[in-house]
Amino acid sequence: MSRSALRITTENDSTAGTFPLPVPEGLTPLQRPQFEQLISDLSVRFINVTSGEVDREIIAALGQVREMFRFDGFCLISLSTGKREVMFTHSSYAEGVHPIQEKVDISLLFPWAKANLLRGEAVCFASPEDLPEEAVVDRQSWQALGIRGGVIVPVLVAGSVEYLIVASLVRVSCLIDKGLFPRLRLLGEIFANALVRCSVKAEQRESWAEIQRMKEKLQPEGEYLQSETVFSQRHEEIIGQSGALAKTLVLTEQVAPTDSTVLICGETGTGKELIARAIHKLGPRRNKLMVKVNCASLPTALVESELFGREKGAYTGALTRQAGRFESADGGTIFLDEIAEMSLELQAKLLRVLQEGQFERLGSTKTMQVDVRVIAATNRNLAEEVKRGNFREDLYYRLNVFQIHMPPLRERLEDIPLLVWAFVDEFAEKMGKKINKVSKQDMEALQRYAWPGNVRELRNVIEHAVIVSSGDRLQVRLPENTPQEPSGILTLEEHEIRHIREALRLTGWRIKGEAGAAKLLGLNPSTLYSRMQKLGISHRQAKDEISH
């Protein structure tokens, strides 16, 4: 076939320019059936190609075509999202031919070719000198790359040019049959469709895997959120204005904006969880989940899997993979209640999470990384537990970064009326009753009672009282066979608080005057006011019957 000028056209364009076209030496139209048979074979081969095989198969096919037509280089390249750059993703080069760099700025180096290709037109030349005057930048770029001739065919995906088939000649300059253009485009479409199909399948697999991961995480989260919703409906805020509680709330507000670990200490039923929730709500993780773990209520055999998760088959009965509490709390807060009940073995693993944020699911060797704020609570003296060998000293120091003490109810006696009315309102509304009175004697009895079960016990007592009350007055019945004074020796401060409160009760909460508490205690009224403020005793008036 003699060297001649052939017209480059697309399917819808018959007016494109005329350029000399390179063709491998000795190629005749009789060789077209060979190429068509190869394309037919490749189309069948790529129907069921997997994502793990597609790249290897494309490179092998490029090699077959390159050898058939004796190209120096034959490549499939993809365009970037903005169509500014191209990536040589799949290539085959003849021996001794230097590959083109992986990424090329086509807008900068080949602006004329880019404009033609994005219109769906093929670009080819037997020599860079044959390119038109307006392709001066392209000519210089081809010469710099050492390309003597070539052909570039655009490949469309969903109506947009996404890939290019590029054949390059470095060592010789020869002619190509223009009938190969649509066949090269078809070859590119086979490759492009396979890549798109494998990409979609990979995205589907990843989406499914992500759905499974979210399902594992959200299932326990749903349970936690359900319990939190019920709790928030019952308690929207911490109730009380005593000095003892005020000190606790000041510490809560100080530590909440930080990311520090917090240890909340206090007797059972004092409301340690309320403080933990307040810290979370006021902190930087307020929009994330707070996951509660009661270390005392979890079965010993399941504590590790509950905290750190498990893989399917990790132990007998583990039929599915399950995310642990730490994984569910990632980005948020985890509240470890009754931390002293945790075994020494598990304490070591918890220490690692606190130090590094890392753990492994039960039955897995893969290390998980989480970002969790830890708030722990206990009703025990952890320092004493360390001395007894029941609690790790290093874990104790890790947890005891910032300690908050939740005072027992017997140190918050002036909060009792507020708590009583809050619980009365709650239960009366639920039971459809109207209760707006509590006798002075009953309120004083509630304040004299020792409350070994603290706020939780008070709540139970008020719930019982609302149930048995038939009118608008609360009928209180304190627990029987329970001492109304705390067991053991009182501290001097506790004794002073009780002594002052008793004097106030006897004088009707009057402080000044001959019949006032200051006179009864032998103190100056200003001195008594000062002592009351220091001890957290609020000044209030008492009536024979307290209305709400």
Backbone torsions as a table, in degrees:
resi	resn	phi	psi	omega
1	MET	NA	127.8	-178.0
2	SER	-78.9	157.4	178.7
3	ARG	-69.6	129.1	-177.8
4	SER	-151.1	169.0	178.8
5	ALA	-91.7	127.7	178.9
6	LEU	-118.4	148.4	-178.8
7	ARG	-84.4	130.7	176.9
8	ILE	-93.5	119.6	-178.6
9	THR	-137.2	158.3	168.8
10	THR	-100.7	177.6	-177.6
11	GLU	-62.0	-30.6	-175.7
12	ASN	-108.2	9.3	-175.3
13	ASP	-133.4	117.5	178.9
14	SER	-114.5	17.1	-175.5
15	THR	-118.7	15.8	-177.1
16	ALA	-69.3	166.4	-177.1
17	GLY	-71.1	171.0	-178.6
18	THR	-110.6	129.8	-179.0
19	PHE	-140.8	153.7	173.6
20	PRO	-67.2	135.5	-176.7
21	LEU	-113.5	131.9	179.4
22	PRO	-79.2	142.0	177.3
23	VAL	-136.4	137.7	177.0
24	PRO	-57.4	138.3	-177.7
25	GLU	-59.8	132.4	175.8
26	GLY	87.1	-3.8	-179.7
27	LEU	-75.9	132.6	178.7
28	THR	-123.6	162.3	177.4
29	PRO	-56.6	-19.4	179.5
30	LEU	-68.0	-18.5	179.9
31	GLN	-82.5	-7.7	179.3
32	ARG	-59.6	-41.8	179.2
33	PRO	-57.9	-33.9	177.8
34	GLN	-62.0	-45.3	-179.7
35	PHE	-65.8	-41.3	179.8
36	GLU	-63.9	-37.5	177.6
37	GLN	-66.3	-39.6	177.5
38	LEU	-62.3	-43.6	179.0
39	ILE	-62.0	-40.9	178.8
40	SER	-61.9	-43.7	178.7
41	ASP	-64.1	-41.6	-179.1
42	LEU	-66.8	-38.4	-179.5
43	SER	-61.7	-36.6	177.2
44	VAL	-70.9	-42.6	-177.4
45	ARG	-63.1	-35.2	-174.1
46	PHE	-87.8	-2.1	-179.5
47	ILE	-63.0	-45.6	-175.0
48	ASN	-111.3	19.1	179.7
49	VAL	-65.3	141.0	-178.4
50	THR	-92.9	165.8	-179.5
51	SER	-63.0	-27.9	178.3
52	GLY	-77.2	-17.1	-176.9
53	GLU	-106.8	-20.9	-167.2
54	VAL	-59.8	-43.6	-178.6
55	ASP	-63.8	-45.3	-179.6
56	ARG	-62.5	-41.0	-179.0
57	GLU	-68.1	-38.1	179.0
58	ILE	-65.0	-45.3	-179.7
59	ILE	-62.4	-40.0	178.6
60	ALA	-64.3	-41.2	179.7
61	ALA	-67.0	-39.1	176.7
62	LEU	-60.4	-39.4	178.2
63	GLY	-63.6	-40.2	178.2
64	GLN	-61.7	-45.6	-179.0
65	VAL	-67.0	-42.7	-179.7
66	ARG	-58.7	-42.7	179.9
67	GLU	-70.2	-34.8	-180.0
68	MET	-62.6	-42.5	-176.7
69	PHE	-102.1	3.3	178.9
70	ARG	54.3	40.9	171.3
71	PHE	-71.4	152.4	173.4
72	ASP	-79.8	-32.0	176.0
73	GLY	-145.2	140.7	179.0
74	PHE	-141.4	118.8	-169.3
75	CYS	-135.6	153.5	167.0
76	LEU	-110.6	122.4	-179.6
77	ILE	-124.1	149.6	-178.9
78	SER	-112.2	148.9	178.3
79	LEU	-92.5	143.7	176.6
80	SER	-68.5	169.3	-177.6
81	THR	-56.8	-41.4	179.9
82	GLY	-87.1	4.6	179.3
83	LYS	62.6	20.6	-179.3
84	ARG	-89.3	-36.6	-176.9
85	GLU	-119.0	158.2	173.0
86	VAL	-123.2	148.4	179.0
87	MET	-117.4	126.5	176.1
88	PHE	-81.3	85.7	-173.6
89	THR	-80.9	-32.3	-178.0
90	HIS	-138.1	124.8	-174.5
91	SER	-143.9	154.9	172.2
92	SER	-141.4	125.9	-178.0
93	TYR	-123.5	148.0	175.0
94	ALA	-69.4	156.6	-179.1
95	GLU	-59.3	132.4	179.2
96	GLY	87.8	-5.1	179.9
97	VAL	-93.6	127.8	-177.5
98	HIS	-77.3	126.7	-179.1
99	PRO	-65.1	150.8	173.7
100	ILE	-75.4	147.7	-179.4
101	GLN	-56.5	152.2	-170.7
102	GLU	-63.6	-38.7	-177.3
103	LYS	-120.5	133.4	-178.3
104	VAL	-131.3	133.9	176.0
105	ASP	-83.0	92.8	-175.0
106	ILE	-67.1	-30.6	179.6
107	SER	-66.3	-35.8	-177.4
108	LEU	-82.7	-41.5	-171.8
109	LEU	-95.0	-29.5	-175.3
110	PHE	-135.3	57.8	-175.6
111	PRO	-64.0	-37.3	-179.6
112	TRP	-67.8	-45.3	179.1
113	ALA	-63.1	-40.3	-179.5
114	LYS	-59.4	-46.3	-178.8
115	ALA	-59.5	-42.0	178.9
116	ASN	-68.3	-43.6	-176.7
117	LEU	-65.1	-41.0	-179.4
118	LEU	-69.1	-16.4	172.8
119	ARG	-86.7	0.6	179.3
120	GLY	88.4	11.3	-177.9
121	GLU	-97.3	139.0	175.4
122	ALA	-74.6	152.9	178.1
123	VAL	-124.0	130.5	176.5
124	CYS	-150.7	157.3	-179.6
125	PHE	-159.1	145.5	176.7
126	ALA	-85.1	-23.8	177.7
127	SER	-155.8	145.3	177.1
128	PRO	-56.2	-27.1	179.7
129	GLU	-67.6	-19.3	-178.5
130	ASP	-81.9	-9.7	-179.4
131	LEU	-68.5	150.8	-178.3
132	PRO	-66.7	167.0	-176.6
133	GLU	-59.5	-36.9	-177.9
134	GLU	-70.3	-6.4	180.0
135	ALA	-102.1	31.7	-175.8
136	VAL	-61.5	-38.9	178.8
137	VAL	-66.9	-43.3	178.6
138	ASP	-60.3	-42.9	-178.1
139	ARG	-59.5	-44.8	-179.8
140	GLN	-64.1	-37.1	-179.7
141	SER	-68.5	-43.4	179.0
142	TRP	-63.3	-41.7	179.3
143	GLN	-63.5	-39.4	178.8
144	ALA	-64.1	-32.1	179.4
145	LEU	-83.5	-8.2	-179.6
146	GLY	77.0	23.8	-178.9
147	ILE	-88.3	123.3	-179.2
148	ARG	-90.6	-24.4	178.4
149	GLY	-170.9	162.3	-179.3
150	GLY	-178.9	172.1	177.1
151	VAL	-139.7	137.5	179.1
152	ILE	-127.0	123.6	-177.6
153	VAL	-116.6	124.4	178.8
154	PRO	-74.0	145.4	178.7
155	VAL	-121.9	123.0	-176.5
156	LEU	-95.1	142.6	171.9
157	VAL	-128.9	118.7	-178.2
158	ALA	53.9	41.4	175.1
159	GLY	82.2	1.4	-179.0
160	SER	-122.5	141.6	178.3
161	VAL	-72.3	113.3	-177.4
162	GLU	-116.1	-25.9	-178.5
163	TYR	-133.8	161.5	175.0
164	LEU	-133.1	139.3	170.5
165	ILE	-98.8	123.7	-174.6
166	VAL	-123.4	122.5	172.4
167	ALA	-113.2	128.5	-177.2
168	SER	-124.3	147.5	178.0
169	LEU	-120.0	125.9	-177.8
170	VAL	-114.3	-41.7	-171.2
171	ARG	-92.9	-29.5	-179.7
172	VAL	-135.0	162.6	174.5
173	SER	-121.5	120.9	-176.1
174	CYS	-146.8	-179.3	-172.2
175	LEU	-103.3	155.2	178.2
176	ILE	-128.2	143.0	178.9
177	ASP	-71.8	125.8	-177.4
178	LYS	-62.5	-17.4	178.4
179	GLY	-68.2	-14.0	179.3
180	LEU	-79.1	-16.4	-176.9
181	PHE	-56.4	-55.6	179.8
182	PRO	-63.9	-29.2	179.0
183	ARG	-71.8	-36.5	174.3
184	LEU	-64.9	-39.0	176.8
185	ARG	-62.5	-42.0	178.9
186	LEU	-62.8	-41.2	177.7
187	LEU	-60.4	-43.5	178.4
188	GLY	-62.6	-37.4	179.2
189	GLU	-66.9	-35.3	176.5
190	ILE	-61.1	-46.4	179.4
191	PHE	-64.1	-47.2	-176.7
192	ALA	-62.0	-43.8	-179.9
193	ASN	-62.9	-38.8	178.6
194	ALA	-65.1	-42.7	179.6
195	LEU	-64.7	-43.2	179.6
196	VAL	-64.3	-44.8	-179.9
197	ARG	-61.1	-44.8	179.4
198	CYS	-66.6	-36.0	178.7
199	SER	-65.5	-42.5	178.8
200	VAL	-63.1	-43.1	179.2
201	LYS	-63.5	-41.0	178.9
202	ALA	-63.2	-41.4	178.1
203	GLU	-64.9	-37.7	178.2
204	GLN	-64.8	-42.9	178.8
205	ARG	-63.6	-42.6	179.8
206	GLU	-65.9	-39.6	178.2
207	SER	-63.3	-42.0	178.9
208	TRP	-64.4	-42.6	178.8
209	ALA	-63.2	-39.3	179.1
210	GLU	-66.8	-38.8	176.9
211	ILE	-61.2	-42.6	179.5
212	GLN	-64.4	-42.2	179.0
213	ARG	-63.2	-42.7	179.6
214	MET	-67.5	-35.5	178.3
215	LYS	-62.9	-44.0	178.8
216	GLU	-62.2	-37.0	-178.2
217	LYS	-78.4	-40.9	-173.7
218	LEU	-77.2	-25.0	-179.9
219	GLN	-61.5	-51.8	175.2
220	PRO	-67.6	-32.0	178.8
221	GLU	-61.4	-39.1	179.5
222	GLY	-60.8	-40.4	178.6
223	GLU	-65.2	-41.8	179.8
224	TYR	-64.8	-44.0	-177.7
225	LEU	-64.4	-36.1	179.2
226	GLN	-62.9	-44.6	179.6
227	SER	-67.7	-35.3	178.7
228	GLU	-66.7	-36.5	179.8
229	THR	-63.6	-45.2	178.7
230	VAL	-61.4	-41.8	-178.5
231	PHE	-65.8	-43.1	-177.1
232	SER	-66.7	-29.9	176.9
233	GLN	-68.2	-27.5	-177.8
234	ARG	-86.9	-37.2	-177.8
235	HIS	-135.2	106.4	179.8
236	GLU	-92.0	-16.6	-179.1
237	GLU	-159.3	165.5	176.7
238	ILE	-80.7	128.6	-173.8
239	ILE	-101.4	129.1	176.8
240	GLY	144.9	154.9	178.5
241	GLN	-140.0	17.3	179.8
242	SER	-70.1	158.9	178.6
243	GLY	-62.6	-38.2	-179.2
244	ALA	-63.5	-42.5	179.0
245	LEU	-71.1	-35.8	-179.4
246	ALA	-60.3	-39.0	178.5
247	LYS	-62.0	-41.4	179.9
248	THR	-65.0	-41.9	-178.1
249	LEU	-68.8	-32.8	176.4
250	VAL	-62.9	-45.2	177.9
251	LEU	-63.2	-38.5	179.1
252	THR	-60.4	-45.3	-179.6
253	GLU	-69.0	-28.9	179.6
254	GLN	-70.4	-41.9	-173.7
255	VAL	-88.9	-22.1	-174.5
256	ALA	-56.3	-45.7	-176.4
257	PRO	-69.4	-12.5	179.6
258	THR	-87.3	-179.5	176.2
259	ASP	-111.1	16.5	-173.7
260	SER	-71.3	152.2	173.6
261	THR	-72.2	140.3	-177.0
262	VAL	-124.5	138.1	174.9
263	LEU	-115.2	118.5	-179.9
264	ILE	-103.6	121.8	-179.4
265	CYS	-112.4	147.5	178.8
266	GLY	163.2	162.0	-178.4
267	GLU	-67.4	164.3	177.8
268	THR	-62.0	133.8	175.6
269	GLY	86.6	7.1	-177.3
270	THR	-82.8	-17.2	179.8
271	GLY	104.4	33.5	-179.5
272	LYS	-61.8	-35.3	-179.7
273	GLU	-66.3	-34.2	177.2
274	LEU	-61.8	-39.3	178.3
275	ILE	-67.1	-41.3	178.3
276	ALA	-60.5	-43.4	179.7
277	ARG	-66.2	-37.0	178.3
278	ALA	-65.0	-40.5	178.1
279	ILE	-61.9	-45.3	-179.9
280	HIS	-64.2	-43.2	-176.7
281	LYS	-66.4	-33.4	-177.8
282	LEU	-90.7	-5.6	-174.6
283	GLY	-93.3	177.3	-177.9
284	PRO	-70.0	-11.9	-178.7
285	ARG	-102.3	20.0	-173.6
286	ARG	-58.8	-28.6	-178.1
287	ASN	-86.9	-0.3	177.1
288	LYS	-104.6	176.9	-175.2
289	LEU	-79.9	144.4	167.3
290	MET	-110.3	118.1	-177.1
291	VAL	-103.1	127.8	179.2
292	LYS	-99.3	136.4	175.5
293	VAL	-129.0	118.8	174.2
294	ASN	-92.9	102.1	-174.5
295	CYS	-63.9	-23.4	-178.5
296	ALA	-81.3	-24.6	-174.7
297	SER	-91.1	-14.6	-178.5
298	LEU	-80.8	135.2	175.9
299	PRO	-58.9	138.7	-176.5
300	THR	-53.6	-40.7	-176.7
301	ALA	-70.0	-18.2	-174.6
302	LEU	-112.2	-1.7	-175.7
303	VAL	-59.3	-46.0	-176.7
304	GLU	-63.1	-45.5	-179.4
305	SER	-67.3	-32.7	178.5
306	GLU	-68.0	-39.6	-178.3
307	LEU	-76.9	-45.3	-170.9
308	PHE	-110.4	-3.9	178.3
309	GLY	87.2	173.3	-179.0
310	ARG	-146.8	156.5	172.6
311	GLU	-95.0	157.8	176.1
312	LYS	-59.7	129.0	179.3
313	GLY	82.6	10.4	-179.2
314	ALA	-62.5	-29.9	175.9
315	TYR	-157.5	169.2	-178.6
316	THR	-59.8	124.7	-179.0
317	GLY	98.4	-10.0	177.4
318	ALA	-83.3	82.6	-172.7
319	LEU	-83.1	-17.2	-179.5
320	THR	-137.7	161.5	173.1
321	ARG	-77.5	141.0	-177.4
322	GLN	-137.3	133.1	176.2
323	ALA	-75.4	142.1	178.9
324	GLY	-85.3	175.9	-177.2
325	ARG	-65.5	-38.6	178.8
326	PHE	-63.3	-40.4	179.2
327	GLU	-64.7	-40.4	179.6
328	SER	-67.2	-29.1	-177.5
329	ALA	-89.1	3.8	-177.0
330	ASP	-54.1	126.0	-177.8
331	GLY	88.8	-12.7	-178.5
332	GLY	-118.2	-138.6	-174.9
333	THR	-127.9	142.4	171.8
334	ILE	-117.5	131.8	-179.5
335	PHE	-108.5	111.3	-179.0
336	LEU	-98.2	96.1	-179.7
337	ASP	-84.1	148.6	-178.5
338	GLU	53.9	49.8	-176.2
339	ILE	-62.0	-26.8	-178.1
340	ALA	-67.9	-15.4	-179.1
341	GLU	-83.3	-4.2	-177.8
342	MET	-75.4	140.0	-179.0
343	SER	-67.6	157.7	-179.8
344	LEU	-62.0	-36.6	179.9
345	GLU	-63.1	-43.6	-179.7
346	LEU	-72.9	-29.9	176.8
347	GLN	-59.3	-36.7	179.9
348	ALA	-64.9	-40.0	179.5
349	LYS	-71.4	-35.4	176.8
350	LEU	-65.4	-38.2	178.8
351	LEU	-59.3	-39.9	179.6
352	ARG	-65.0	-39.5	178.5
353	VAL	-63.7	-41.2	-179.9
354	LEU	-66.3	-36.6	-176.8
355	GLN	-79.8	-42.9	-170.8
356	GLU	-118.8	-14.2	-175.5
357	GLY	71.7	24.7	-174.6
358	GLN	-124.8	149.0	174.8
359	PHE	-163.9	170.2	175.1
360	GLU	-120.1	141.2	172.0
361	ARG	-64.1	150.6	176.5
362	LEU	-63.0	125.3	-178.9
363	GLY	89.4	9.2	-178.9
364	SER	-132.8	150.6	175.5
365	THR	-102.5	-3.3	-179.3
366	LYS	-76.9	127.5	-179.5
367	THR	-82.1	128.5	177.7
368	MET	-98.1	143.0	178.5
369	GLN	-117.9	126.0	-179.6
370	VAL	-130.9	157.6	175.6
371	ASP	-120.3	99.8	-172.5
372	VAL	-133.3	136.1	170.4
373	ARG	-88.1	133.5	-176.4
374	VAL	-107.5	127.2	170.8
375	ILE	-121.5	123.4	-179.0
376	ALA	-115.4	155.1	179.4
377	ALA	-141.1	150.1	178.6
378	THR	-155.0	150.8	173.5
379	ASN	-102.7	8.4	179.1
380	ARG	-107.8	165.6	173.9
381	ASN	-87.9	100.3	-173.8
382	LEU	-64.7	-32.5	178.2
383	ALA	-61.1	-40.2	177.5
384	GLU	-69.3	-36.5	178.3
385	GLU	-64.8	-34.3	176.1
386	VAL	-64.3	-44.3	179.6
387	LYS	-61.9	-35.6	-179.1
388	ARG	-79.3	-7.4	-179.6
389	GLY	84.2	13.3	-178.9
390	ASN	-92.5	-11.2	-177.2
391	PHE	-142.5	137.1	-177.5
392	ARG	-66.5	132.1	-179.4
393	GLU	-65.8	-41.1	-178.6
394	ASP	-66.0	-35.8	177.4
395	LEU	-69.4	-38.2	178.5
396	TYR	-58.3	-45.2	-179.7
397	TYR	-69.6	-30.3	176.6
398	ARG	-67.7	-39.2	-178.7
399	LEU	-78.2	-32.2	-171.8
400	ASN	-87.4	40.9	177.0
401	VAL	-68.3	-44.8	180.0
402	PHE	-142.3	111.8	-176.0
403	GLN	-101.7	136.6	176.0
404	ILE	-122.1	130.5	178.7
405	HIS	-100.1	124.9	176.5
406	MET	-94.8	114.1	-174.1
407	PRO	-68.6	147.1	175.6
408	PRO	-69.8	161.9	-175.9
409	LEU	-64.4	-28.7	-179.7
410	ARG	-67.1	-15.2	175.3
411	GLU	-98.0	5.2	-178.6
412	ARG	-129.1	41.8	-172.0
413	LEU	-59.8	-34.0	179.7
414	GLU	-71.5	-11.9	175.3
415	ASP	-84.1	-14.5	-175.2
416	ILE	-59.8	-45.4	178.0
417	PRO	-58.5	-40.6	179.0
418	LEU	-63.9	-42.0	179.5
419	LEU	-67.4	-40.7	-179.5
420	VAL	-59.0	-49.0	-178.1
421	TRP	-68.0	-34.2	176.9
422	ALA	-63.0	-43.9	179.8
423	PHE	-71.7	-37.0	176.9
424	VAL	-60.1	-47.5	179.5
425	ASP	-60.3	-42.5	-178.2
426	GLU	-61.8	-52.8	-174.6
427	PHE	-76.8	-33.4	178.2
428	ALA	-63.5	-39.6	178.2
429	GLU	-64.7	-42.8	179.4
430	LYS	-64.0	-36.1	-175.1
431	MET	-95.7	1.4	177.3
432	GLY	70.0	34.8	-179.2
433	LYS	-114.5	161.0	175.1
434	LYS	-118.8	107.5	179.0
435	ILE	-125.0	119.3	-177.9
436	ASN	-133.0	15.1	179.6
437	LYS	-139.0	141.5	172.0
438	VAL	-135.0	128.6	-177.9
439	SER	-67.0	152.3	178.9
440	LYS	-59.6	-40.0	-179.0
441	GLN	-63.7	-41.5	-179.8
442	ASP	-67.0	-41.7	-179.8
443	MET	-65.2	-39.8	178.2
444	GLU	-66.8	-35.1	177.1
445	ALA	-64.8	-39.7	177.6
446	LEU	-64.3	-33.4	-179.3
447	GLN	-80.3	-24.3	178.1
448	ARG	-81.5	-24.1	-176.8
449	TYR	-65.8	144.5	-173.2
450	ALA	-74.9	-24.5	-179.3
451	TRP	51.2	64.5	176.7
452	PRO	-62.0	-25.5	177.5
453	GLY	-93.5	2.7	174.9
454	ASN	59.2	-145.2	-172.7
455	VAL	-62.5	-35.0	179.8
456	ARG	-62.7	-40.9	178.9
457	GLU	-68.4	-40.2	178.0
458	LEU	-60.1	-43.1	-179.7
459	ARG	-60.8	-42.5	179.1
460	ASN	-64.6	-39.2	179.3
461	VAL	-64.2	-43.2	-179.3
462	ILE	-68.7	-37.1	177.1
463	GLU	-60.3	-43.9	178.0
464	HIS	-63.4	-40.8	-178.2
465	ALA	-64.5	-40.4	178.7
466	VAL	-64.7	-37.9	-179.8
467	ILE	-61.9	-43.5	-174.2
468	VAL	-87.1	-9.3	-178.7
469	SER	-79.6	131.0	-176.9
470	SER	-105.5	-20.1	-179.4
471	GLY	-112.3	-149.4	-179.0
472	ASP	-93.1	1.8	179.9
473	ARG	-109.1	135.0	-179.2
474	LEU	-72.8	130.4	178.7
475	GLN	-105.0	102.2	-173.3
476	VAL	-91.7	136.3	174.1
477	ARG	-132.0	111.9	-179.9
478	LEU	-74.3	155.6	179.1
479	PRO	-57.6	139.3	-179.8
480	GLU	-88.1	159.7	177.8
481	ASN	56.6	30.6	177.6
482	THR	-124.9	126.6	-179.6
483	PRO	-59.8	138.8	179.2
484	GLN	-91.1	6.5	173.1
485	GLU	-123.6	142.9	179.8
486	PRO	-65.0	144.0	179.2
487	SER	-74.7	155.1	177.9
488	GLY	89.8	177.8	-178.2
489	ILE	-84.7	131.9	177.2
490	LEU	-77.1	149.8	172.2
491	THR	-73.1	164.4	179.6
492	LEU	-61.1	-37.8	-179.5
493	GLU	-67.6	-43.3	178.1
494	GLU	-62.7	-39.8	179.4
495	HIS	-65.1	-40.5	-179.6
496	GLU	-65.7	-41.4	178.9
497	ILE	-59.7	-47.4	-178.5
498	ARG	-65.9	-38.5	-178.8
499	HIS	-64.5	-44.8	179.3
500	ILE	-65.5	-42.9	-179.5
501	ARG	-63.1	-38.8	179.8
502	GLU	-65.7	-39.1	177.1
503	ALA	-64.2	-40.8	177.7
504	LEU	-64.3	-40.1	179.6
505	ARG	-63.8	-42.8	-177.3
506	LEU	-68.6	-25.9	-178.6
507	THR	-102.3	14.8	179.8
508	GLY	65.0	30.4	178.0
509	TRP	63.9	24.4	172.9
510	ARG	-89.3	136.6	-176.4
511	ILE	-103.7	-48.0	-176.6
512	LYS	-89.5	167.4	174.5
513	GLY	91.8	172.7	-178.3
514	GLU	-63.7	-31.0	-178.7
515	ALA	-100.2	17.4	-177.0
516	GLY	-90.9	167.2	-177.7
517	ALA	-67.3	-33.8	180.0
518	ALA	-61.5	-43.4	177.8
519	LYS	-62.7	-42.7	-178.8
520	LEU	-64.1	-35.7	-178.6
521	LEU	-88.8	-5.9	-179.9
522	GLY	72.4	34.3	-178.2
523	LEU	-122.3	155.7	170.8
524	ASN	-70.4	139.7	-179.2
525	PRO	-53.9	-39.7	179.9
526	SER	-66.1	-34.2	177.3
527	THR	-66.7	-41.0	179.0
528	LEU	-65.0	-42.7	176.9
529	TYR	-57.3	-43.6	-178.1
530	SER	-64.3	-43.4	179.8
531	ARG	-64.8	-40.8	179.4
532	MET	-62.2	-41.6	179.9
533	GLN	-65.2	-42.1	-179.2
534	LYS	-65.9	-36.8	-177.0
535	LEU	-88.4	-1.4	177.5
536	GLY	77.5	29.0	179.2
537	ILE	-99.8	118.4	-179.3
538	SER	-86.0	152.4	179.8
539	HIS	-94.7	121.1	179.0
540	ARG	-142.8	162.2	178.5
541	GLN	-97.2	145.4	177.6
542	ALA	-113.4	146.9	178.5
543	LYS	-124.5	163.8	178.4
544	ASP	-60.3	-34.9	178.6
545	GLU	-137.8	126.7	-175.8
546	ILE	-96.4	121.6	179.6
547	SER	-102.0	160.4	-177.7
548	HIS	-125.2	NA	NA
